[in-house]
Amino acid sequence: MSSFHAIVYGRLIDALVVARKSANLTQAELGERIGARQTFVSKIELGERRLDVAEFIKVSRAIGADPHKLIREAESEAPGSGPNR
C-alpha cells in the first residue's frame, strides 16, 4: 500500500474512533449495532483488520457519522492530496 493510501486509511480509522467516542459508544455497543463482536471493532481500531468500503459505511452510519464527510476530511488532510498529487 502506498504511503498516501496508508495515511488516508489511518485518518479514516482515527476519525471512526473519535466519532465512536463522541457518540459515547463502547466497542461492544458498536459491535452490537453492526452485528459483530467487540473484538472485531477492536481489531479495526488497532489496525489489525482492514475495513472494506461497505463495512466502513456500515460502521460510520452505526456511529451516526457521515461516511462521505469522513472520507473527504481524511483525504484533504493527507499530504499530497491536493489537485497536483
Secondary structure, 3 states (H helix, E strand, C coil): CCHHHHHHHHHHHHHHHHHHHHCCCCHHHHHHHHCCCHHHHHHHHCCCCCCCHHHHHHHHHHHCCCHHHHHHHHHHHCCCCCCCC
